Each structure stands twice: as structure tokens, then as C-alpha cells.
Amino acid sequence: SSVAIRENQNVTLVCKAEGIPAPKLSWRREDGQPITIDKKTKVLLQEGEQLNLTRITRSEMGAYLCIASNSVPPSVSKRIIVDVEFSPMIWVPNQLVGAPAGTDVTIECNTEAYPKAISYWVYDGTMILATKKYVTDIQENSYRTYMRLTVRNLHPRDFGSYRCISKNSLGETEGSIRLYEIPSPSQQPRTTSDGNRAGKQGS
């Protein structure tokens, strides 16, 4: 079974079992992570028919197992999926990125959202589609999404502000990356460094 809950709300999971002798009930997370009790205590195993999760966070999303056991094997388990819903959040590793004209550059955005968000890039008011010019890569891991955009063969018109946008049924958010031009190594002046060397030799 499964239950969906908004982040920071409370949820109670219930499990019942019958048998002779009377079974003992305990809860654990399927992924082996500890269960957070009252935001203070973390336990790997919690006993009882009910499991109370208070002010639940996205890190507590996943499968919970209720295990009924007595002296008669085998133990029986019930699996409950807990989905924690929240609006998208974005963070940008590098908000300023410099690259020379004529080169390729990759920019990145990371998002978190559940239910799954629609994520895309925008430049100059237009949504970017994958072409020979633009290479998009999206990797998803649970409620996290890693967005990468590679702009190939940079031209002057490619420099400016790029936006990564993420939206789901609970809201939307965006991050901004400014791409600016830096001189290519072949364009950097050499006379200054040569002059410095000459000055040092003459002193």
C-alpha cells in the first residue's frame, strides 16, 4: 500500500496481525536508514502497531516495513510506501560561468521536487530544445534531478543569462546562470609579461 503526505505534516502508519502466540510488531525502513522519532531520536527498529512520523521531511520518503513475528516461523511483513510531496527547489552550483568564444561550455542546475517536476532551460525568453547547438542532460535520482546544458561553439549572441525552471503540481521555481565571455588563451597579450622579464633581468 502507499500513502501521500505533504512535507512537514504528520502521518501515522498502522499495522495489525493475528496469530498464536500473539505476534510482536516492529517497523523498519526498507533502505536500512534510521526512523526519526519526534525529530530527536533515530532508531533502526520501532516496536508497536503504530508508527508516528511527525513533521515528515523528504529524506523520510520511501518504503516502511511492518514485521510481525512470533516463535513460529516465518515472519510476515507488510510494505507501505510513504510519498512526501513538496514544491520544487533549485540550487545552482555556479551562477557565473566564463568561457571563450568558439568553445563549448556546460552549465548546471540541481532541483528537488515531488511529485516529479518538469524541468527545462530558457534563454532569451525561449525554451531551449536539444539540437546540435544545445545538448541537454537530465539525470533523476529519487526526488532529485540534475540538469546539465552544454552550449557548443559559443558565439557573442550566446553570452547572457540562462534560466533553469522546475515546476510540479505544487509550484514552480527557477535559477539563473550568467554566461560571460573571457579571452581565449591565444588572445591574451604577451607584451606585458615579456616586459616584466626584461625589467627583472636589467635590475
C-alpha positions as CSV (number, residue, x, y, z in Angstrom):
1,S,0.0,0.0,0.0
2,S,1.0,3.7,-0.2
3,V,0.3,7.0,1.4
4,A,1.0,10.5,0.2
5,I,1.6,13.3,2.7
6,R,2.7,17.0,2.3
7,E,6.1,17.8,3.8
8,N,6.1,19.0,7.5
9,Q,2.8,17.3,8.2
10,N,2.2,14.3,10.5
11,V,1.4,10.8,9.4
12,T,0.6,7.5,11.3
13,L,1.2,4.1,9.8
14,V,-0.9,1.3,11.2
15,C,-0.3,-2.4,11.1
16,K,-2.2,-5.3,12.7
17,A,-1.5,-9.0,12.8
18,E,-3.1,-12.1,14.5
19,G,-1.6,-15.4,15.5
20,I,-0.8,-17.8,18.3
21,P,1.3,-16.9,20.1
22,A,0.3,-13.2,19.6
23,P,2.8,-11.7,17.1
24,K,5.2,-8.9,18.0
25,L,5.1,-6.0,15.6
26,S,8.0,-3.8,14.6
27,W,8.8,-1.2,12.0
28,R,11.9,-0.6,9.9
29,R,12.8,1.3,6.7
30,E,13.4,-0.9,3.7
31,D,16.6,1.1,2.7
32,G,18.1,0.5,6.2
33,Q,18.1,4.2,7.1
34,P,17.0,5.0,10.7
35,I,13.5,6.1,11.5
36,T,13.2,9.6,13.0
37,I,11.0,9.7,16.2
38,D,9.9,13.1,17.4
39,K,12.6,14.8,15.4
40,K,15.1,13.9,18.1
41,T,15.6,10.2,18.3
42,K,16.7,8.0,15.5
43,V,16.1,4.2,15.7
44,L,16.6,1.4,13.3
45,L,13.6,-0.6,14.7
46,Q,10.5,0.8,16.3
47,E,8.0,-1.6,18.1
48,G,4.2,-1.4,18.1
49,E,1.1,-1.4,15.9
50,Q,1.5,2.3,15.0
51,L,4.4,4.3,13.6
52,N,4.0,8.0,14.2
53,L,6.1,10.3,11.9
54,T,5.9,13.9,12.9
55,R,6.6,16.9,10.6
56,I,7.8,14.4,8.0
57,T,10.6,15.6,5.6
58,R,11.6,14.5,2.1
59,S,14.5,12.5,3.5
60,E,12.0,10.2,5.2
61,M,10.3,9.3,1.9
62,G,10.4,5.6,1.0
63,A,9.2,2.1,1.9
64,Y,8.5,1.2,5.5
65,L,8.2,-2.5,6.6
66,C,5.9,-3.7,9.4
67,I,7.2,-7.1,10.5
68,A,5.0,-9.5,12.5
69,S,6.9,-12.2,14.3
70,N,6.3,-14.8,17.0
71,S,8.1,-18.0,17.9
72,V,6.5,-19.7,14.8
73,P,8.4,-19.0,11.6
74,P,8.2,-17.4,9.1
75,S,7.9,-13.7,10.0
76,V,5.3,-11.8,7.9
77,S,5.9,-8.3,6.7
78,K,3.7,-5.5,5.3
79,R,5.2,-2.9,3.0
80,I,3.9,0.7,3.0
81,I,5.3,3.3,0.6
82,V,5.4,6.9,2.0
83,D,5.5,9.6,-0.6
84,V,6.4,13.1,0.7
85,E,5.1,15.9,-1.5
86,F,6.7,19.3,-1.8
87,S,7.1,22.1,-4.3
88,P,10.3,22.4,-6.4
89,M,13.6,23.8,-5.0
90,I,16.6,24.7,-7.2
91,W,20.2,25.4,-6.3
92,V,22.9,26.4,-8.8
93,P,26.5,25.3,-8.2
94,N,27.9,28.2,-10.3
95,Q,25.9,31.3,-11.0
96,L,28.7,33.0,-13.0
97,V,30.4,31.0,-15.8
98,G,33.1,32.4,-18.1
99,A,34.2,30.8,-21.4
100,P,35.9,32.0,-24.6
101,A,34.1,32.4,-27.9
102,G,34.4,29.3,-30.1
103,T,34.5,26.8,-27.3
104,D,31.9,24.6,-25.6
105,V,30.6,25.3,-22.1
106,T,28.4,23.3,-19.7
107,I,26.2,24.8,-17.0
108,E,24.3,23.0,-14.3
109,C,21.2,23.2,-12.1
110,N,20.1,20.8,-9.3
111,T,16.4,20.5,-8.3
112,E,14.4,18.7,-5.7
113,A,10.6,18.1,-6.1
114,Y,7.8,15.6,-5.5
115,P,5.6,14.8,-7.4
116,K,8.1,14.6,-10.2
117,A,8.7,18.1,-11.7
118,I,9.0,19.2,-15.3
119,S,12.4,20.8,-15.7
120,Y,13.8,22.8,-18.7
121,W,16.2,25.6,-19.7
122,V,15.2,29.0,-21.1
123,Y,17.4,31.6,-22.9
124,D,16.3,35.0,-24.1
125,G,12.7,34.1,-23.3
126,T,12.7,30.9,-25.3
127,M,12.7,27.3,-24.1
128,I,15.8,25.5,-25.2
129,L,15.4,22.3,-27.2
130,A,18.1,19.7,-27.8
131,T,19.9,20.5,-31.1
132,K,23.4,20.3,-32.4
133,K,23.9,23.7,-30.7
134,Y,22.4,22.7,-27.3
135,V,23.0,19.3,-25.6
136,T,20.7,18.8,-22.6
137,D,21.2,16.1,-20.0
138,I,18.8,15.3,-17.1
139,Q,19.6,12.7,-14.5
140,E,17.0,11.7,-11.9
141,N,17.6,10.1,-8.5
142,S,14.5,9.7,-6.3
143,Y,13.2,13.3,-5.8
144,R,16.4,14.9,-7.0
145,T,17.1,16.0,-10.6
146,Y,20.5,17.0,-12.0
147,M,20.2,19.3,-15.1
148,R,23.1,20.0,-17.5
149,L,23.2,22.2,-20.6
150,T,26.1,22.2,-23.0
151,V,26.3,25.2,-25.4
152,R,28.5,24.3,-28.3
153,N,30.8,26.7,-30.4
154,L,30.0,29.8,-28.4
155,H,29.1,33.0,-30.4
156,P,28.7,36.5,-29.0
157,R,24.9,36.1,-29.1
158,D,25.2,33.0,-26.7
159,F,26.5,35.1,-23.8
160,G,23.9,36.2,-21.3
161,S,21.5,34.9,-18.7
162,Y,20.3,31.3,-18.8
163,R,17.4,30.2,-16.6
164,C,16.6,26.7,-15.3
165,I,13.0,26.2,-14.5
166,S,11.3,23.4,-12.5
167,K,7.6,23.0,-11.9
168,N,5.1,20.5,-10.5
169,S,1.5,20.5,-9.3
170,L,2.5,22.3,-6.0
171,G,4.5,25.2,-7.5
172,E,7.5,26.3,-9.6
173,T,10.8,27.9,-9.1
174,E,13.8,28.9,-11.2
175,G,17.6,29.5,-11.0
176,S,19.7,31.8,-13.1
177,I,23.2,31.4,-14.5
178,R,25.1,34.3,-16.3
179,L,27.4,33.1,-19.1
180,Y,30.1,35.7,-19.9
181,E,32.9,35.9,-22.4
182,I,36.6,35.6,-21.4
183,P,39.6,36.0,-23.7
184,S,40.8,32.8,-25.3
185,P,44.4,31.8,-24.4
186,S,45.6,32.7,-27.9
187,Q,44.2,36.3,-27.5
188,Q,45.9,37.1,-24.2
189,P,48.6,39.8,-24.6
190,R,52.2,38.7,-24.2
191,T,54.0,42.1,-24.3
192,T,53.4,42.8,-20.6
193,S,54.9,39.6,-19.4
194,D,57.9,40.0,-21.8
195,G,58.4,43.5,-20.5
196,N,58.4,42.2,-16.9
197,R,61.0,39.7,-17.7
198,A,63.2,42.3,-19.3
199,G,62.9,44.6,-16.3
200,K,63.9,41.8,-13.9
201,Q,66.9,40.9,-16.0
202,G,68.1,44.6,-16.1
203,S,67.8,45.1,-12.3
